[in-house]
Amino acid sequence: MKSSIFLNAVTVIDHAYINHDGLIIGGSFLASFLVTGETDPLEKVVVDFSTLKKDIKNLIDRHTYYNNSNGYDHKLWLLNGYSNYKAKLEDKDDYVKITTSSVELVMPRDAVKVFDGRYSETKTVSTSIANHLTYSLENLYPNSKINVKCYLQEGPILVHDTSPDNTSIFRYTHGLKDSTSYGCKNVAHGHRSFISIPGQNTYDISLELDNAVFIFKENIIKETDKSITIAYKSGERSFEAEYNRKLNNLIVLDTETTIEFLAEYVKDKYNITKPFYISEGLTKGAYKE
């Protein structure tokens, strides 16, 4: 019997990508899947839900220096044919140097995901990544003859006392040197986030925060009139980024750039006196009273 199963909002894929202007853009996608195929004669299912969910998470979260098997989450995405960058990317290399008009990066090869193929203005980033995820997931079950459809959504999941009227979206990038999460250490990962203050318009705040690069002052190794360079070592991996001051929305903090400290920064800068929510991606974040 042919049948279809769905997995709704399985995981959030946080990432950053280099756009056609050479800027690093933070993003988050909520991933859902529709899987169609013949039911297994023994288990009477297309694919076991538990197995499929684990396989999806492993596919998305994997860290490897080999691009074809590297994951998607907390990576810097390079979309060939769309991203404006220069780099020599070899799977055998432990580190890669990536240069754009706005930033120069030196980072571990496993912190980068390269997507081959042409990316035109008529094909959105979400469509391109959904197609890539579909292909990758189908290849996990070569003998099952399943068909996969992947749906990526960018809409945030709002908390109970917020509404679209007092919620605004912004994107940012950062790197967390001391995080225990492998992916969060990546100097060029990001999020599509929201700020929500019940009963207050938040558009002007989100406009100033949009496309921000949050930098922990302690990580700065060099400053000039034209650029800021940060570098840090986290475990066995090293990261370095030189940002053009003019082309990037650089925000330097005296603290680490976790969402808790970003909430504190936003509260002080915009003199917010009401309780508010600020997210790290689409489904999690900080609540500040």
PASENU-51001 format. One line per 10 residues: number of its first residue (from 1); their letters; for each residue x, y, z of N, C-alpha, C, O. Coordinates in steps of 0.001 Angstrom, whole numbers, padded with zeros to 6 digits. Example, Ala and Ser with C-alpha at 12.3 -4.5 7.8 and 13.67 -1.06 7.14 Angstrom:
BEGIN
1	as	013190:-005690:007800:012300:-004500:007800:013200:-003300:007800:014236:-003319:008465  012850:-002250:007080:013670:-001060:007140:012900:000030:007870:013409:001138:008039
! end
This chain:
BEGIN
1	mkssiflnav	000844:-001195:000000:000000:000000:000000:000883:001251:000000:001852:001343:000753  000535:002191:-000843:001263:003452:-000871:000654:004405:000154:-000566:004490:000298  001517:005111:000856:001038:006006:001904:002019:007155:002079:003132:007125:001554  001591:008167:002823:002435:009326:003121:002391:009618:004613:001352:009466:005256  003511:010034:005149:003584:010461:006533:004210:011853:006575:004973:012226:005684  003882:012617:007615:004477:013944:007722:005112:014118:009092:004663:013556:010090  006158:014906:009102:006824:015317:010337:006850:016834:010325:007559:017446:009527  006087:017426:011199:005893:018870:011193:006820:019547:012199:006894:019147:013361  007523:020575:011735:008412:021370:012600:009367:020477:013381:009442:020554:014608  010095:019630:012662:010996:018662:013288:012141:019364:014010:012513:018977:015118
11	tvidhayinh	012695:020388:013385:013852:021070:013957:014002:022452:013338:013445:022729:012276  014748:023304:013998:015105:024613:013452:016545:024550:012959:017441:024106:013677  016754:024998:011732:018099:025046:011156:018597:026488:011231:018199:027330:010426  019466:026766:012196:020088:028085:012304:021350:028099:011451:022070:027103:011381  021612:029222:010808:022715:029266:009845:023056:030712:009508:022437:031645:010020  024030:030880:008658:024289:032158:007993:024678:031841:006562:025160:030745:006273  024472:032786:005673:024890:032589:004285:025455:033889:003735:025122:034975:004208  026301:033763:002745:026848:034939:002066:025950:035261:000890:025697:034409:000039  025467:036504:000845:024534:036875:-000223:025285:037405:-001449:026514:037357:-001508  024528:037909:-002420:025143:038330:-003676:025948:039619:-003537:026690:039985:-004449
21	dgliiggsfl	025807:040319:-002390:026612:041506:-002133:027836:041200:-001270:028597:042101:-000921  028018:039928:-000930:029165:039540:-000118:028965:039745:001368:029927:039684:002134  027723:039990:001795:027418:040175:003211:027026:038845:003844:026444:037984:003185  027346:038683:005122:026911:037501:005856:025543:037788:006454:025372:038739:007217  024572:036955:006100:023186:037140:006538:022802:035982:007456:022942:034819:007078  022322:036293:008653:021862:035260:009565:020480:034776:009182:019678:035536:008638  020197:033509:009464:018892:032964:009114:018517:031763:009954:019358:031154:010614  017228:031432:009916:016695:030252:010604:015532:029716:009794:014700:030484:009312  015471:028407:009642:014363:027749:008966:013760:026686:009875:014483:025929:010523  012449:026635:009920:011727:025574:010606:011434:024503:009571:010730:024753:008593
31	asflvtgetd	011985:023284:009790:011933:022239:008767:010809:021239:009027:010663:020724:010135  010010:020972:007978:008960:019954:008000:009124:019068:006776:009696:019490:005770  008622:017834:006860:008830:016868:005787:007562:016061:005519:006811:015731:006437  007341:015752:004243:006298:014823:003811:006994:013687:003075:007683:013914:002080  006813:012460:003568:007498:011298:003016:006469:010319:002468:005559:009901:003184  006615:009953:001194:005655:009078:000513:006360:007824:-000001:007465:007896:-000539  005710:006682:000170:006270:005429:-000336:005374:004258:000008:004295:004429:000574  005828:003075:-000336:005092:001851:-000019:005306:001481:001452:006414:001596:001976  004243:001040:002103:004369:000628:003496:005172:-000657:003600:005031:-001566:002782  006008:-000713:004613:006828:-001901:004857:005928:-003086:005229:005056:-002938:006085
41	plekvvvdfs	006115:-004245:004612:005229:-005384:004883:005307:-005882:006319:004359:-006488:006819  006428:-005631:006984:006570:-006098:008359:006050:-005076:009366:005216:-005401:010211  006539:-003845:009274:006158:-002823:010250:004876:-002081:009872:004281:-001400:010708  004453:-002214:008619:003221:-001579:008130:003324:-000042:008154:002319:000647:008327  004528:000480:007982:004746:001923:007907:005652:002227:006724:006386:001358:006255  005596:003463:006247:006489:003889:005164:007935:003881:005672:008804:003215:005108  008167:004625:006731:009432:004622:007470:009070:004832:008930:008190:005636:009238  009730:004129:009826:009462:004297:011251:009693:005751:011659:010744:006323:011371  008693:006351:012338:008779:007763:012711:010037:008058:013522:010749:009023:013243  010305:007234:014515:011456:007467:015388:012763:007404:014607:013641:008248:014785
51	tlkkdiknli	012886:006408:013750:014091:006267:012928:014248:007451:011988:015343:007996:011843  013156:007847:011350:013196:008952:010397:013587:010261:011082:014396:011028:010562  013004:010503:012251:013318:011738:012970:014795:011792:013358:015438:012833:013226  015329:010669:013837:016746:010617:014199:017637:010804:012973:018665:011478:013044  017241:010209:011856:018028:010348:010626:018033:011788:010127:019059:012289:009667  016886:012448:010221:016792:013849:009800:017700:014722:010661:018460:015539:010141  017619:014544:011984:018442:015344:012890:019931:015101:012641:020725:016041:012645  020306:013845:012426:021704:013524:012166:022179:014143:010860:023303:014638:010775  021330:014115:009849:021651:014707:008557:021874:016211:008680:022796:016754:008072  021049:016875:009452:021106:018329:009588:022222:018772:010520:022853:019801:010281
61	drhtyynnsn	022476:018008:011585:023407:018446:012628:024837:017942:012452:025710:018322:013232  025104:017109:011466:026411:016444:011333:027546:017444:011119:027380:018464:010450  028702:017126:011703:029908:017944:011531:031018:017071:010949:031484:016128:011588  031433:017402:009729:032507:016659:009084:033218:017594:008115:032632:018561:007628  034471:017301:007842:035244:018120:006903:034922:017798:005451:035420:018472:004549  034103:016786:005209:033745:016405:003841:032399:017030:003484:031377:016724:004099  032412:017898:002496:031235:018711:002209:029984:017886:001919:028898:018238:002379  030118:016796:001166:028940:016016:000780:028224:015399:001976:027021:015144:001912  028946:015158:003057:028329:014563:004235:028223:015533:005406:027724:015169:006470  028687:016759:005217:028593:017758:006273:027141:018192:006446:026359:018160:005495
71	gydhklwlln	026782:018598:007666:025405:018990:007945:025072:020406:007510:025820:021032:006759  023937:020901:007994:023397:022195:007596:023354:023194:008745:023558:024391:008540  023089:022705:009950:022817:023582:011083:024081:024260:011606:025131:023629:011723  023969:025559:011922:025068:026362:012465:026292:026371:011553:027431:026430:012016  026032:026310:010244:027103:026423:009254:027032:027792:008567:026004:028470:008603  028141:028177:007944:028132:029279:006992:027874:028680:005624:028665:027864:005150  026776:029070:004978:026391:028506:003688:026966:029341:002552:026841:030565:002541  027592:028671:001604:028078:029291:000378:027268:028717:-000777:027380:027533:-001093  026450:029561:-001405:025547:029132:-002472:026174:029488:-003811:026064:030622:-004278  026825:028522:-004419:027521:028794:-005672:026543:029268:-006747:025492:028668:-006967
81	gysnykakle	026921:030363:-007407:026043:030986:-008375:025209:032103:-007783:024547:032848:-008505  025245:032219:-006439:024498:033289:-005748:025415:034054:-004794:025508:035280:-004867  026083:033336:-003909:026983:033982:-002952:028179:034595:-003675:028783:033971:-004548  028506:035823:-003295:029630:036529:-003909:030842:036407:-002983:030999:037182:-002040  031686:035428:-003266:032842:035166:-002413:033978:034586:-003245:033794:034164:-004387  035160:034582:-002631:036309:033908:-003221:036878:032947:-002179:037081:033320:-001023  037125:031735:-002588:037703:030740:-001697:038123:029530:-002492:037553:029225:-003539  039121:028847:-001986:039496:027554:-002529:039063:026518:-001516:039657:026410:-000443  038035:025757:-001844:037429:024835:-000902:037742:023402:-001294:037249:022890:-002299  038565:022773:-000488:038944:021386:-000727:038591:020566:000507:038867:020977:001634
91	dkddyvkitt	037976:019400:000288:037599:018553:001419:038799:018101:002238:038666:017796:003423  039961:018056:001616:041155:017591:002327:041718:018663:003252:042542:018362:004115  041279:019926:003080:041802:021027:003885:041074:021113:005230:039852:020980:005299  041851:021336:006295:041243:021520:007610:040646:022914:007764:039644:023097:008456  041272:023902:007110:040820:025292:007226:040612:025892:005841:041189:025442:004852  039771:026921:005801:039502:027595:004547:039497:029103:004786:039054:029576:005833  039995:029850:003801:039954:031302:003828:038893:031771:002841:038940:031437:001657  037947:032539:003336:036828:033030:002518:036893:034551:002496:036956:035193:003544  036878:035117:001304:036996:036567:001151:035795:037111:000398:035414:036578:-000644  035194:038182:000930:034136:038915:000242:034462:040400:000340:035488:040783:000900
101	ssvelvmprd	033584:041228:-000208:033791:042672:-000136:033654:043200:001284:034157:044281:001589  032975:042447:002168:032680:042956:003507:033427:042252:004629:033493:042769:005744  033993:041073:004349:034597:040306:005428:035632:039333:004874:035526:038865:003741  036628:039042:005693:037591:037989:005384:037592:037007:006554:037799:037400:007702  037362:035736:006258:037208:034711:007276:038263:033628:007127:038602:033238:006010  038777:033145:008238:039579:031936:008273:038915:031025:009299:038843:031354:010483  038434:029880:008832:037638:029033:009707:037786:027569:009343:038208:027242:008233  037436:026669:010286:037524:025243:009988:036605:024851:008839:035521:025411:008677  037045:023893:008052:036272:023449:006889:034913:022882:007292:033962:022973:006516  034797:022294:008493:033525:021703:008899:032505:022738:009360:031361:022393:009654
111	avkvfdgrys	032921:024022:009425:031990:025096:009775:031331:025702:008542:030551:026649:008646  031654:025144:007361:031178:025685:006087:030399:024618:005323:030791:023451:005306  029302:025015:004696:028526:024123:003825:028415:024774:002460:027913:025892:002335  028885:024073:001433:028855:024594:000071:027742:023909:-000717:027606:022686:-000691  026956:024712:-001413:025872:024194:-002248:026214:024462:-003704:026326:025614:-004125  026378:023393:-004467:026699:023530:-005878:025445:023842:-006686:024323:023617:-006232  025657:024361:-007886:024521:024660:-008764:024271:026143:-008851:024796:026930:-008063  023468:026508:-009813:023147:027905:-010039:022004:028359:-009138:021020:027640:-008965  022138:029543:-008570:021109:030116:-007712:020714:031476:-008302:021440:032458:-008146  019598:031525:-008958:019158:032762:-009606:018192:033495:-008689:017805:032975:-007643
121	etktvstsia	017806:034698:-009079:016875:035485:-008280:015483:034851:-008241:014697:035140:-007338  015177:034002:-009201:013860:033368:-009225:013819:032140:-008326:012743:031609:-008050  014961:031691:-007873:015011:030550:-006951:015487:031068:-005599:016635:031489:-005461  014604:031037:-004602:014950:031578:-003300:015917:030646:-002580:016061:029477:-002939  016575:031186:-001558:017476:030376:-000755:016715:029219:-000122:017205:028090:-000105  015516:029490:000398:014735:028438:001058:014374:027315:000087:014439:026143:000457  013994:027652:-001152:013667:026633:-002149:014891:025799:-002497:014805:024577:-002615  016016:026456:-002658:017248:025750:-003006:017666:024785:-001899:018043:023646:-002176  017599:025236:-000650:018007:024389:000472:017006:023259:000672:017402:022134:000978  015711:023540:000504:014691:022493:000622:014927:021394:-000407:014808:020211:-000088
131	nhltyslenl	015260:021776:-001636:015549:020783:-002678:016777:019949:-002312:016808:018740:-002539  017776:020605:-001749:018997:019896:-001362:018721:018915:-000222:019215:017788:-000239  017937:019339:000759:017573:018458:001870:016742:017271:001389:016916:016149:001864  015843:017526:000447:015025:016452:-000126:015908:015385:-000752:015732:014194:-000499  016851:015815:-001563:017766:014888:-002233:018587:014103:-001217:018752:012890:-001349  019100:014796:-000201:019948:014142:000792:019175:013116:001604:019696:012044:001911  017936:013439:001951:017140:012507:002756:016732:011285:001940:016752:010167:002455  016371:011478:000701:016017:010338:-000148:017192:009384:-000295:017002:008170:-000373  018408:009929:-000334:019598:009090:-000486:019916:008265:000760:020710:007327:000699  019294:008614:001896:019496:007822:003102:018757:006482:003022:019094:005534:003730
141	ypnskinvkc	017742:006419:002147:016931:005206:002021:016900:004753:000558:015833:004749:-000056  018036:004374:-000008:018104:004068:-001444:017263:002867:-001850:016863:002758:-003010  016990:001967:-000915:016234:000761:-001260:014739:000878:-000977:013969:-000026:-001302  014334:001980:-000377:012932:002125:000024:012080:002806:-001043:010852:002735:-000990  012719:003463:-002008:012007:004164:-003076:010993:005156:-002520:009844:005205:-002960  011434:005942:-001550:010553:006957:-000985:010719:008271:-001738:011759:008541:-002338  009679:009069:-001690:009722:010428:-002221:009560:011394:-001061:008699:011212:-000200  010396:012422:-001048:010405:013363:000065:010087:014761:-000437:010553:015174:-001499  009297:015476:000330:009104:016908:000113:009500:017605:001408:009033:017249:002490  010360:018592:001280:010819:019354:002440:010226:020756:002374:010232:021394:001322
151	ylqegpilvh	009719:021223:003496:009138:022560:003589:009902:023349:004644:010017:022918:005792  010422:024502:004249:011162:025351:005169:010389:026640:005398:010057:027355:004453  010105:026930:006666:009351:028125:007030:010230:029066:007840:011089:028627:008604  010006:030361:007666:010782:031363:008391:009963:032085:009451:010487:032943:010162  008688:031748:009565:007832:032421:010533:008144:031985:011949:008255:030787:012209  008292:032942:012893:008599:032577:014272:007384:031978:014974:006240:032260:014619  007654:031153:015969:006594:030644:016827:006491:031584:018024:007363:031594:018892  005420:032372:018062:005284:033393:019096:004853:032777:020423:004183:031744:020461  005246:033423:021490:004861:032962:022820:003484:033499:023182:002927:034342:022478  002943:032999:024291:001507:033096:024545:000962:034515:024621:-000169:034735:024186
161	dtspdntsif	001695:035488:025147:001130:036827:025331:001683:037836:024325:001661:039041:024574  002175:037342:023195:002643:038235:022132:001714:038135:020929:000870:037242:020846  001886:039068:020001:001085:039065:018780:001910:039668:017660:002913:040332:017925  001507:039450:016402:002245:040055:015287:002295:041576:015362:003206:042190:014807  001328:042191:016040:001294:043651:016121:002441:044229:016944:002840:045374:016731  002971:043450:017877:004075:043965:018693:005348:043139:018534:006227:043156:019396  005432:042413:017412:006582:041555:017140:007232:041945:015822:006545:042111:014814  008548:042092:015823:009289:042448:014608:010484:041525:014441:011062:041034:015410  010833:041306:013181:011879:040351:012819:013203:041063:012548:013231:042157:011984  014289:040429:012955:015621:040895:012593:016548:039684:012465:016257:038610:012992
171	rythglkdst	017652:039868:011770:018644:038812:011574:019970:039260:012172:020308:040443:012147  020715:038306:012709:022039:038655:013215:022977:037463:013126:022543:036322:012967  024282:037750:013232:025302:036707:013258:026224:036943:014445:026352:038061:014943  026861:035864:014886:027814:035947:015991:028561:034623:016086:028331:033712:015291  029451:034524:017058:030143:033276:017372:030378:033228:018866:030688:034247:019483  030232:032054:019450:030334:031904:020898:031526:031013:021243:031444:029786:021182  032626:031655:021605:033883:030956:021844:033752:029871:022915:034293:028777:022752  033050:030158:023991:033018:029267:025145:031795:028362:025191:031573:027681:026192  031009:028341:024141:029824:027492:024133:030208:026017:024177:031218:025607:023605  029380:025221:024870:029592:023771:024862:028992:023132:023622:029209:021948:023366
181	sygcknvahg	028236:023909:022849:027657:023419:021597:028678:023590:020472:029177:024692:020244  028980:022515:019784:029995:022525:018726:029680:023574:017659:030558:024335:017255  028427:023611:017204:028060:024529:016139:028089:025988:016545:028425:026853:015736  027734:026275:017809:027665:027663:018270:029020:028344:018320:029101:029572:018341  030101:027541:018339:031440:028111:018338:031764:028808:017020:032648:029663:016971  031058:028449:015959:031296:028981:014620:031188:030503:014618:030149:031049:014988  032248:031190:014205:032281:032649:014228:031271:033264:013270:030909:034431:013421  030815:032502:012292:029897:033035:011267:028641:032170:011183:028326:031617:010129  027929:032059:012302:026602:031449:012258:025594:032502:012721:025964:033503:013337  024331:032265:012420:023368:033307:012739:021964:032799:012938:021710:031597:013006
191	hrsfisipgq	021051:033761:013031:019661:033460:013366:018723:034479:012711:019082:035637:012501  017525:034018:012398:016410:034909:012076:015566:034985:013336:014983:033984:013754  015496:036138:013934:014972:036274:015277:013847:037297:015349:013527:037969:014368  013258:037397:016532:012213:038394:016734:012361:039055:018095:012917:038481:019031  011849:040278:018181:011696:040959:019457:010223:041285:019605:009587:041759:018664  009684:041032:020785:008265:041251:021026:008072:041889:022396:008476:041339:023421  007444:043066:022389:007129:043775:023627:005618:043965:023667:005096:044808:022938  004904:043217:024488:003443:043339:024528:002991:044790:024704:003402:045483:025635  002126:045226:023773:001581:046576:023833:002472:047659:023278:002164:048839:023440  003578:047302:022621:004508:048302:022100:004999:047923:020714:005299:046756:020460
201	ntydisleld	005084:048890:019820:005617:048653:018484:007127:048477:018559:007816:049253:019221  007637:047465:017886:009061:047131:017980:009803:047295:016653:010960:046890:016532  009143:047884:015668:009732:047934:014330:011049:048702:014305:012018:048233:013708  011104:049877:014943:012323:050691:014898:013500:049975:015566:014640:050095:015117  013222:049236:016634:014284:048493:017309:014834:047407:016397:016047:047260:016245  013916:046642:015786:014356:045545:014913:015122:046070:013706:016032:045407:013210  014756:047264:013230:015432:047856:012072:016902:048133:012401:017774:047912:011560  017180:048608:013602:018557:048889:014005:019354:047610:014261:020568:047572:014060  018658:046567:014705:019343:045299:014994:019536:044434:013754:020357:043517:013765  018798:044710:012697:018802:043822:011542:020179:043751:010886:020849:044764:010684
211	navfifkeni	020573:042533:010563:021873:042236:009941:023055:042685:010798:024122:043020:010284  022844:042687:012118:023936:043023:013026:024933:041866:013128:024574:040692:013044  026188:042246:013311:027226:041291:013696:027588:041630:015134:028203:042664:015394  027209:040763:016068:027506:041009:017475:028886:040454:017809:029194:039296:017528  029714:041313:018418:031113:040977:018707:031382:041133:020197:031054:042162:020788  031976:040117:020799:032445:040191:022178:033778:040926:022160:034725:040491:021505  033850:042047:022885:035029:042914:022871:036319:042152:023165:037377:042468:022621  036218:041158:024020:037385:040380:024414:038032:039647:023240:039217:039315:023294  037261:039392:022180:037770:038645:021024:038443:039524:019975:038986:039005:018999  038418:040844:020156:039024:041753:019182:040549:041720:019318:041093:041891:020409
221	iketdksiti	041220:041498:018199:042692:041481:018210:043291:042670:017454:044479:042961:017590  042459:043357:016654:042976:044494:015894:041827:045404:015484:040757:044938:015091  042067:046724:015583:041082:047714:015132:041782:048800:014330:042844:049293:014711  041161:049162:013207:041603:050310:012422:040375:051148:012090:039253:050793:012451  040596:052257:011403:039463:053080:010987:038556:052341:010015:037375:052664:009890  039115:051341:009324:038356:050650:008289:037812:049292:008715:036847:048804:008128  038412:048680:009721:038011:047309:010020:038176:046953:011493:038876:047626:012250  037505:045871:011865:037673:045231:013173:037982:043762:012915:037284:043097:012150  039039:043257:013564:039410:041856:013414:039234:041146:014742:039715:041612:015775  038539:040012:014712:038387:039192:015902:039003:037826:015642:039090:037376:014500
231	ayksgersfe	039427:037179:016708:039984:035832:016590:039839:035137:017928:039939:035764:018982  039605:033846:017877:039599:033052:019099:039814:031585:018768:039575:031123:017652  040279:030874:019793:040436:029435:019688:039445:028780:020629:039335:029159:021796  038728:027799:020118:037730:027099:020917:038008:025603:020797:037738:024992:019763  038546:025027:021858:038988:023650:021758:040168:023567:020808:041149:024297:020955  040068:022674:019831:041132:022510:018840:040900:023340:017585:041699:023287:016650  039820:024104:017557:039464:024854:016349:039706:026345:016543:039460:026892:017618  040193:026998:015483:040462:028430:015527:039598:029157:014506:039298:028632:013433  039205:030379:014863:038373:031206:013992:038952:032619:013941:039457:033131:014941  038872:033240:012768:039287:034634:012618:038387:035312:011596:038032:034716:010578
241	aeynrklnnl	038018:036565:011870:037163:037321:010954:037565:038786:010978:037667:039393:012044  037791:039348:009808:038069:040779:009668:036884:041432:008979:036612:041151:007812  036171:042308:009696:034942:042926:009197:035190:044361:008732:035839:045141:009429  034677:044700:007567:034706:046066:007057:033703:046899:007862:032516:046573:007891  034160:047957:008506:033281:048781:009344:032139:049408:008545:031001:049476:009011  032456:049857:007354:031472:050580:006548:030372:049673:006033:029224:050105:005924  030690:048432:005715:029733:047537:005067:028981:046632:006031:028026:045966:005634  029398:046599:007285:028749:045728:008260:028128:046537:009391:028636:047595:009764  027032:046032:009929:026389:046626:011105:026998:045973:012337:026448:045020:012890  028157:046507:012762:028928:045912:013845:028486:046468:015185:028427:047683:015375
251	ivldtettie	028173:045570:016117:027783:045966:017472:028711:045244:018446:028659:044021:018578  029560:046013:019125:030547:045453:020041:030005:045521:021467:029580:046580:021930  030022:044379:022159:029547:044298:023534:030705:044030:024487:031698:043408:024112  030567:044505:025721:031546:044195:026756:031363:042781:027294:032191:042282:028056  030274:042147:026892:029937:040807:027350:029941:039831:026179:030073:040229:025021  029796:038556:026499:029592:037554:025456:028259:037839:024755:027426:038576:025282  028063:037263:023583:026909:037620:022754:025815:036552:022791:025091:036378:021811  025688:035840:023903:024564:034933:024072:023272:035741:024129:023295:036950:024360  022147:035064:023917:020866:035770:023845:020530:036451:025168:019851:037478:025180  021005:035885:026293:020755:036529:027584:021411:037904:027660:020813:038863:028147
261	flaeyvkdky	022648:037988:027172:023335:039270:027188:022820:040206:026103:022835:041423:026287  022365:039666:024977:021757:040512:023957:020481:041144:024495:020191:042304:024201  019715:040391:025282:018507:040936:025892:018846:042092:026827:018151:043108:026851  019915:041929:027591:020348:042986:028506:020787:044224:027728:020472:045351:028111  021517:044006:026631:021955:045114:025782:020758:045874:025206:020728:047104:025243  019785:045153:024682:018604:045773:024076:017800:046534:025121:017332:047642:024857  017637:045953:026296:016885:046622:027357:017513:047963:027719:016813:048968:027848  018837:047977:027881:019530:049204:028273:019561:050232:027147:019316:051416:027374  019861:049780:025942:019998:050724:024817:018682:051412:024483:018661:052609:024194  017582:050660:024521:016294:051219:024112:015399:051557:025297:014213:051844:025136
271	nitkpfyise	015987:051519:026490:015277:051921:027706:013909:051240:027806:012891:051898:028021  013901:049943:027651:012654:049177:027705:012295:048928:029160:013088:048371:029919  011104:049341:029539:010662:049207:030933:009633:048101:031116:009276:047776:032248  009148:047514:030020:008176:046433:030093:008869:045085:029928:009952:045017:029348  008259:044011:030430:008790:042682:030112:008745:042451:028603:007794:042867:027941  009767:041790:028055:009781:041558:026611:010488:040252:026299:011189:039673:027129  010273:039810:025054:010882:038577:024544:011822:038937:023401:011512:039789:022568  012971:038279:023377:013871:038415:022235:014398:037015:021936:014871:036316:022833  014312:036616:020679:014592:035215:020354:015975:035025:019753:016586:035945:019209  016434:033802:019875:017618:033321:019176:017104:032280:018187:017022:031095:018509
281	gltkgayke	016762:032728:016989:016100:031846:016039:014592:031948:016171:014072:032967:016627  013888:030898:015776:012428:030964:015638:011652:030481:016846:010482:030833:016998  012270:029681:017716:011484:029015:018751:012023:029156:020171:011400:028663:021111  013162:029815:020347:013751:029910:021691:014370:031279:021858:014621:031983:020880  014617:031657:023114:015225:032948:023345:015203:033337:024803:015158:032481:025686  015235:034657:025058:015291:035176:026417:014042:035992:026718:013486:036662:025849  013621:035915:027970:012517:036733:028477:013118:037681:029503:013757:037249:030462  012906:038989:029293:013528:040005:030157:012456:040809:030851:011574:041377:030208  012535:040853:032173:011581:041651:032944:012195:042972:033362:011537:043777:034021
! end
